Amino acid sequence: MKLLNFVIGSQNIDLEWPDGGYADLHNDYDFSQLTYVPAEARLTLSWRKSSGKWAKYAPSQALHLVFEKVSYLQVKARDPAYPISEDECLRDICFSPLDERADFDHVWESHTLPPARDLQLVFQSEWGIKVSADTVLLELES
């Protein structure tokens, strides 16, 4: 999977892009939508800027990760013990080995993984996404 215009930050909750671009998906953005279009093998994950005063310096009003040519998609159920509001808050983002598709608890370090891997996103309510695709593009909305 090739990340076209960004990298995952060292805190595993953030994205970075050229010219100092940075987005904290745990604190400054709330997850808002998952859209999968099977006929196009396209997955879009969307966040909107948090209304909290701590997010006032976040660079964009919204951002989207657009996955093209999706070959694998798994969604793990949320834990009903958590309030629904925790579905919006990212716990971690990382790459995970293909042979660990059932494991949403571990956060892997990218430099130790082979090129064939899934992108894993897990939220505070324990729901998660694992996806494999040819490419991922970060789209920013002003």
Secondary structure, 3 states (H helix, E strand, C coil): CEECCCEECCCCCEEEECCCEEEECCCCEEEEEEEEEHHHCEEEEEEEECCCHHHCCCCCCEEEEEEEEEEEEEEECCCCCCCHHHHHCEEEEEEEEHHHCCCCCCCCCHHHCCCCEEEEEEECCCCEEEEEEEEEEEEEEC
